């Protein structure tokens, strides 16, 4: 979601100072109304990695979205590419009939995808239906690759924290985002014409404002903001739990403990990462 312009606070986008110190790619490249698929990410990330490597630098792929990172590491599944006519028909059905009707169609046609895709994940529900309608086959029939792509050598690292500590940090992070101006950021995006149907506005940290509004609250009033904050915390905790499970399935994953108050845990994890990088880079030709 950091690819979307104007969505800075809610996506914890690296600030200008950090980006001046350490160049970042694929940040601020889209408007929130534009779609951004895993295929788009892999293509653009490959281009960026080629440019970085050609300059003699080490590309680092960082983020919290395991689905996109897995597709970058393993490569894209063999499912058929999107058919514009089928995609338009699915989008029209979503607008006319709602997500639950599409989920029921998916349940009948591809029970495995139905059970795996979160009920609120409209993008993946629609994508699974596109494949089903276009090919007559379930998305789950197109198995993703199981081994890392040979064009790269990967060092796959994840930070690990105890669940209780992780949830406390998530709650504090949401409070900090609200204090930093997330409500005003949401107000500006909405004033620019980006509503709940915009792909970017479905992100955690933004969609909850619309959810509070649908419940009859003014999401920018004190009462509405309190309800919105609780929704963001809840959804972020749920997302973090799913991502922990997702990351454990990445090949060659090394987990670094980053537990502890203050900077102690982060410093210990950073020291471990330095050691891993040293071993990883030792085998590269000079």
C-alpha positions as CSV (number, residue, x, y, z in Angstrom):
1,X,0.0,0.0,0.0
2,X,3.0,2.3,0.3
3,X,2.9,2.4,-3.6
4,X,-0.1,4.8,-3.3
5,X,0.4,8.5,-3.3
6,X,-1.1,10.5,-0.4
7,X,-1.3,7.4,1.9
8,X,1.7,8.2,4.1
9,X,0.7,8.0,7.7
10,X,-1.7,5.0,7.5
11,X,0.9,2.9,5.6
12,X,3.9,3.9,7.8
13,X,5.6,5.1,4.7
14,X,9.3,5.9,5.1
15,X,9.7,9.6,5.6
16,X,11.6,12.0,3.4
17,X,14.7,12.0,5.6
18,X,15.0,8.2,5.5
19,X,14.3,8.1,1.7
20,X,17.1,10.7,1.2
21,X,19.5,8.6,3.2
22,X,18.4,5.2,1.7
23,X,16.8,5.2,-1.7
24,X,13.4,3.4,-1.9
25,X,11.7,2.1,-5.0
26,X,8.1,1.4,-5.7
27,X,6.9,4.1,-3.3
28,X,4.4,6.8,-4.4
29,X,4.0,5.4,-7.9
30,X,0.2,5.1,-8.1
31,X,-3.0,7.0,-7.2
32,X,-5.3,5.2,-4.7
33,X,-7.8,4.6,-7.5
34,X,-5.4,2.4,-9.4
35,X,-5.1,-1.4,-9.0
36,X,-1.8,-2.9,-8.0
37,X,-1.5,-6.7,-8.3
38,X,1.2,-9.1,-7.2
39,X,2.1,-9.5,-10.9
40,X,2.6,-5.7,-11.2
41,X,4.8,-5.8,-8.1
42,X,6.9,-8.7,-9.3
43,X,7.5,-7.0,-12.7
44,X,8.4,-3.7,-11.2
45,X,10.5,-5.2,-8.4
46,X,12.5,-7.3,-11.0
47,X,13.2,-4.1,-13.0
48,X,14.3,-2.3,-9.8
49,X,16.5,-5.1,-8.7
50,X,18.2,-5.3,-12.1
51,X,19.0,-1.6,-11.9
52,X,20.2,-1.8,-8.3
53,X,22.4,-4.8,-9.0
54,X,23.9,-3.1,-12.2
55,X,25.0,-0.2,-9.9
56,X,26.8,-2.7,-7.7
57,X,24.3,-2.4,-4.8
58,X,22.4,-5.0,-2.9
59,X,18.6,-4.9,-3.4
60,X,16.5,-5.3,-0.2
61,X,12.8,-6.3,-0.6
62,X,11.1,-5.1,2.6
63,X,7.5,-5.2,3.7
64,X,4.8,-6.9,5.6
65,X,2.7,-8.3,2.7
66,X,3.7,-11.9,2.5
67,X,1.6,-12.7,-0.6
68,X,3.5,-10.2,-2.7
69,X,6.9,-11.2,-1.3
70,X,6.1,-14.9,-1.8
71,X,5.3,-14.2,-5.5
72,X,8.6,-12.3,-5.8
73,X,10.6,-15.2,-4.3
74,X,8.8,-18.1,-5.9
75,X,7.5,-16.5,-9.1
76,X,3.9,-16.1,-10.2
77,X,1.4,-19.0,-10.4
78,X,0.6,-20.3,-13.8
79,X,-3.0,-19.1,-13.6
80,X,-4.2,-17.3,-16.8
81,X,-3.7,-13.6,-17.1
82,X,-6.7,-11.3,-16.5
83,X,-9.2,-11.1,-19.4
84,X,-10.4,-7.4,-19.5
85,X,-13.9,-8.4,-20.4
86,X,-14.2,-11.0,-17.6
87,X,-12.6,-8.6,-15.1
88,X,-15.2,-5.9,-16.1
89,X,-18.0,-8.3,-15.7
90,X,-16.9,-9.4,-12.3
91,X,-16.5,-5.8,-11.2
92,X,-20.0,-5.0,-12.4
93,X,-21.4,-8.0,-10.5
94,X,-19.6,-6.8,-7.4
95,X,-21.1,-3.4,-7.7
96,X,-24.6,-4.7,-8.4
97,X,-24.8,-7.8,-6.2
98,X,-22.2,-7.2,-3.4
99,X,-19.3,-9.3,-2.2
100,X,-21.4,-12.0,-0.5
101,X,-23.0,-13.0,-3.7
102,X,-19.6,-13.3,-5.3
103,X,-18.3,-15.3,-2.4
104,X,-21.2,-17.7,-2.8
105,X,-20.4,-18.2,-6.5
106,X,-16.8,-18.8,-5.4
107,X,-17.9,-21.3,-2.7
108,X,-19.8,-23.3,-5.3
109,X,-17.1,-23.2,-8.0
110,X,-13.8,-23.2,-6.0
111,X,-14.4,-24.3,-2.3
112,X,-10.7,-24.3,-1.6
113,X,-10.2,-20.7,-2.6
114,X,-13.4,-19.8,-0.8
115,X,-12.0,-21.2,2.4
116,X,-8.6,-19.6,2.0
117,X,-9.5,-16.1,1.0
118,X,-10.7,-13.7,3.8
119,X,-14.3,-12.6,3.4
120,X,-13.3,-8.9,3.2
121,X,-10.6,-9.4,0.6
122,X,-12.5,-8.2,-2.5
123,X,-9.5,-8.2,-4.7
124,X,-8.7,-11.9,-4.3
125,X,-12.3,-13.0,-4.3
126,X,-12.7,-11.2,-7.7
127,X,-9.4,-12.6,-9.0
128,X,-10.4,-16.1,-8.1
129,X,-13.8,-15.6,-9.9
130,X,-12.0,-14.2,-12.9
131,X,-10.0,-17.3,-13.3
132,X,-13.0,-19.6,-12.7
133,X,-15.1,-17.8,-15.3
134,X,-12.3,-17.5,-17.8
135,X,-10.9,-21.0,-17.6
136,X,-13.6,-23.1,-16.1
137,X,-11.0,-24.2,-13.5
138,X,-10.5,-23.4,-9.9
139,X,-7.7,-21.0,-9.0
140,X,-6.4,-23.7,-6.7
141,X,-5.8,-25.9,-9.7
142,X,-3.0,-23.6,-10.7
143,X,-0.5,-24.4,-8.1
144,X,2.1,-21.8,-7.3
145,X,5.8,-22.7,-7.6
146,X,7.4,-24.3,-4.6
147,X,11.0,-23.3,-5.1
148,X,12.7,-20.0,-5.2
149,X,13.4,-18.4,-8.6
150,X,16.9,-19.3,-9.8
151,X,17.7,-15.8,-11.1
152,X,18.3,-14.6,-7.5
153,X,20.0,-15.7,-4.4
154,X,17.7,-15.0,-1.5
155,X,18.3,-14.3,2.2
156,X,14.8,-14.4,3.7
157,X,14.6,-12.9,7.2
158,X,11.6,-12.1,9.4
159,X,11.5,-10.4,12.8
160,X,9.7,-12.3,15.5
161,X,8.0,-11.0,18.7
162,X,5.8,-12.6,21.4
163,X,2.2,-12.2,20.4
164,X,1.4,-10.1,23.5
165,X,4.2,-7.7,22.8
166,X,3.3,-7.6,19.1
167,X,-0.3,-6.7,19.9
168,X,0.8,-4.0,22.4
169,X,3.1,-2.5,19.7
170,X,0.3,-2.5,17.2
171,X,-2.1,-0.7,19.5
172,X,0.6,1.9,20.3
173,X,1.3,2.3,16.5
174,X,-2.3,3.0,15.7
175,X,-2.5,5.6,18.5
176,X,0.6,7.3,17.1
177,X,-0.8,7.3,13.6
178,X,-4.0,9.0,14.8
179,X,-1.9,11.6,16.7
180,X,0.3,12.2,13.6
181,X,-2.7,13.2,11.5
182,X,-4.3,10.1,10.0
183,X,-7.8,11.5,10.3
184,X,-6.7,14.6,8.3
185,X,-5.0,12.4,5.8
186,X,-8.2,10.4,5.3
187,X,-10.2,13.6,5.0
188,X,-7.9,14.9,2.3
189,X,-8.0,11.6,0.3
190,X,-11.7,11.5,0.4
191,X,-12.0,15.2,-0.6
192,X,-9.8,14.2,-3.6
193,X,-12.5,11.8,-4.7
194,X,-11.1,8.5,-3.4
195,X,-14.1,6.6,-1.9
196,X,-14.4,3.1,-0.4
197,X,-14.3,1.5,-3.9
198,X,-10.8,2.8,-4.5
199,X,-8.3,-0.1,-4.2
200,X,-6.0,2.0,-2.0
201,X,-8.8,3.0,0.4
202,X,-9.4,-0.7,1.2
203,X,-6.2,-0.7,3.2
204,X,-6.2,-1.2,6.9
205,X,-6.1,2.3,8.4
206,X,-8.4,3.8,5.8
207,X,-11.2,1.3,5.3
208,X,-12.2,1.5,8.9
209,X,-13.2,5.1,8.6
210,X,-15.8,4.0,6.0
211,X,-16.8,1.1,8.2
212,X,-17.5,3.4,11.1
213,X,-19.5,5.7,8.8
214,X,-21.6,2.7,7.6
215,X,-22.4,2.0,11.3
216,X,-23.9,5.5,11.6
217,X,-21.0,7.3,13.1
218,X,-19.2,10.4,12.0
219,X,-15.7,8.8,11.7
220,X,-14.0,12.1,12.3
221,X,-15.9,13.0,15.5
222,X,-14.4,12.0,18.9
223,X,-16.8,9.1,19.2
224,X,-16.3,8.0,15.6
225,X,-12.5,8.3,15.9
226,X,-12.5,6.1,19.0
227,X,-14.5,3.5,17.2
228,X,-12.4,3.7,14.1
229,X,-9.2,3.3,16.2
230,X,-10.5,0.1,17.7
231,X,-11.4,-1.2,14.3
232,X,-7.9,-0.4,13.0
233,X,-6.3,-2.1,16.0
234,X,-8.5,-5.2,15.7
235,X,-7.9,-5.6,11.9
236,X,-4.2,-5.0,12.2
237,X,-3.9,-7.6,14.9
238,X,-5.8,-10.1,12.8
239,X,-3.7,-9.2,9.8
240,X,-0.4,-9.6,11.7
241,X,-1.5,-13.1,12.9
242,X,-2.3,-14.2,9.3
243,X,1.0,-12.8,8.1
244,X,3.0,-14.6,10.7
245,X,1.5,-17.9,9.4
246,X,2.1,-16.8,5.8
247,X,5.8,-15.9,6.4
248,X,6.5,-19.3,8.0
249,X,5.8,-20.9,4.6
250,X,8.6,-19.0,2.8
251,X,11.5,-21.2,1.8
252,X,14.7,-20.7,3.8
253,X,13.2,-18.3,6.2
254,X,15.4,-17.2,9.1
255,X,13.5,-15.8,12.1
256,X,15.3,-13.2,14.3
257,X,13.9,-12.5,17.8
258,X,13.3,-8.8,18.3
259,X,11.7,-9.0,21.7
260,X,12.3,-6.6,24.6
261,X,11.6,-3.1,25.8
262,X,13.0,0.0,24.1
263,X,15.7,-0.6,21.5
264,X,17.3,-3.6,23.1
265,X,15.4,-6.2,21.0
266,X,15.8,-4.3,17.8
267,X,19.5,-4.0,18.4
268,X,19.9,-7.7,19.0
269,X,17.9,-8.5,15.8
270,X,20.1,-6.0,13.9
271,X,23.3,-7.7,15.2
272,X,21.9,-11.0,14.0
273,X,21.0,-9.6,10.6
274,X,24.6,-8.2,10.2
275,X,26.0,-11.7,10.9
276,X,23.6,-13.3,8.4
277,X,24.5,-10.7,5.8
278,X,28.2,-11.2,6.3
279,X,27.9,-15.0,5.8
280,X,25.5,-14.4,2.8
281,X,27.8,-12.0,1.0
282,X,31.0,-13.9,1.7
283,X,30.2,-16.3,-1.1
284,X,29.7,-13.6,-3.7
285,X,32.6,-12.9,-6.2
286,X,34.5,-9.7,-5.4
